Amino acid sequence: MRHVTLTLAFCLLPAVLSAQFARARVHPPGYQTQLALDTIGLPHEIAAPSAKVYRAVVAAFDELKIPLDTRDSVRGIVGNLDLVRRTSLAGSQLSRWVNCGSGITGPNADNWRVYLSIAALLDRLDANRTRLRIGMAGGAVDVQGNAKDPVVCVTTGSLEALLVEKIARRAAGA
């Protein structure tokens, strides 16, 4: 009996741990299942304390006019997990930031309703170093009706790179 209990505990441990550590789970249109934003995004090490990086993240989102619905300094997450846009974001056409396919009218990102989740995830490495990851996922729905299925939008990486640049510059004090 003890062997069965230990085996069951080890089998369930990864599921329990992943449920505890996922800070941002989203389910944009076009996706079959939920996606953890913690699992996407390239890590960038910022040579600054996590509190300073947190403030830089909030300022960078504000500068790009990306509204925030999540600000949690304890869990290390800043972002908008339920952003709905048509045509533009952060001063540019949506197609600059995401690829949702295209149709006869051009890029779907510029013509359809796009649902985005974007979050900056912060992990304190030590007193003066912070790991920053920007996770972004999205999907699009045709505004002409429901004849077409929702599509997954794939990031171009440009918005994440712009945010990382702005955050790093602010955290460095520039």
N, C-alpha and C positions, 0 to 999 in steps of 0.2 A: 504494500500500500504506500509506503514511504517513497519508493522508487517512482510510482505513478504520480504522486503529488509533486515531486521534484521535477520530473519530466514535464508535467503540465505547467509548472511555474516557469521553467526555462522557455517553453514554447510561447507563453503569453507575455513574457518580459519585453520583447521587442515591440509588440503592439502597445503595451502600456507605456513604455518609454516614449515612443513616437507620438502618442496621444498627448503626453505631458509637455513635450518640448516644441510642438508645432504652435507657433505664436499667431500665425495667420493662415487660416484655411478658407479658401474661396471656391466658388463654383460658377464661373462665368458661363454664359450661353455657348453652346457648341461642345463643351467638355462633358464627357460621360460620367466622370466622378469628381469629387473634390480634389483640389490641388493645394498643397502646403507651400506657401510662398517662401518658407524657410529653406526649401530644397532647391530653389532656383536662384540664380544671381551669382555673379563672381565675387569672391571675397577680396576686399581691399583693406589693407592695413593703414590706419590713419595714426600718425604720431601725435596724439592728443588724448587727454582724459575723456572718458565716455560722456561726462556731463557737458563738456565743451562741444563734442561731436554732436550730441543730441540737439543742442541749441543751434548748431550750424545746419543740421538737417531741417529743422523747423523753418529756419530763415530761407534756405534754398527752395523748399516747397512754396513758401510765401512769395519769394521773388519770381518764381515761374507761374504764379497764380494757380497752383494746384491746391484745391481746398483739402483740408485735413479732417478726417472723421475719427482718426485713431492717434492718440498721443499718450504713450505709456512709457515713461522713463524707467520704471522698475523692470518691466519685461523687455525693454529695449526695442520698441516698435513705434514707428511714426509713418503715417500714410493715409491713404483713402482706399478702403476695401470695396467700396460700392460707388464708383465714379461712372456717371453716364454722360457721354459726350456725342455731339454730332459735329462734324467737319474739322474742329480745331482743338488743340490743347497746348498749353505752354507757349503760345504765340506762333504756332506752326500748324500746318495741316496735319491731321491725325496720321496720314499715310507716311509722314516722316518718322513717326514713332512706332507704328505697328503695321503689319501686313495682314490684311483680312481677305486676301484674294482680290479679284477684280471682275467687273462686268462690262456691259456695253457703255455705261456712263463713266467708267474709270475705276480707280481704286475703291473697293467697298468701304474702306476706313473713312473715306471722305464723303460717302453718300449714304451709308447705313448708320444706325444707332449703335454705338460702340460702348460696351460695358467693360470697364477696366478696374483692376485691383493693382495698386502699386504701393509698396511698403519698403521703408528703409529699416533694416534689421541690424541692431547694434549688439556686439558682444565685447565686454571688457576683457582685454587680454592681460593687462596689468595697470598700474596706476597712470601710465602715460601712453598707453597704446590701446586702440579700439579697432575691432574688425567690423567693417561696414559691408553689408550686402544689400543691393536693391533688387527686389523681386517684383516682377510685373507679369500679369496674365490678363487676357481679355478675350472677348467674343463679340460678334456683331450680329445684329438682326436687321433684316431688310425692312425699311420703313414703309414700303409699298404694300405690306400685308404679310400673311403667314404662309404664302405659297412656297417659299424657300426655307430650308432648314437654317438654323443659326450656324455660323461658322466660327472656328477658332481663329483668333488673331495672334500672330507670332510677332514678338518684339524685334525691332531692328537693332536694338542695343543703344541707339542714339540718345534716348531720354535718360537711360541709366547712366551712360557715360557723362552726360551733361550734369546730372545731379552729383555724381561722384566728384567731378571737377570742382563744382561750386562748393560742395561740402568740405573737401580737402583744403581749398583756398581759405574758406572762412575759419575752419578749425586751426589753420596755421597762423591766423591773425591777419591775413592779407585782405 
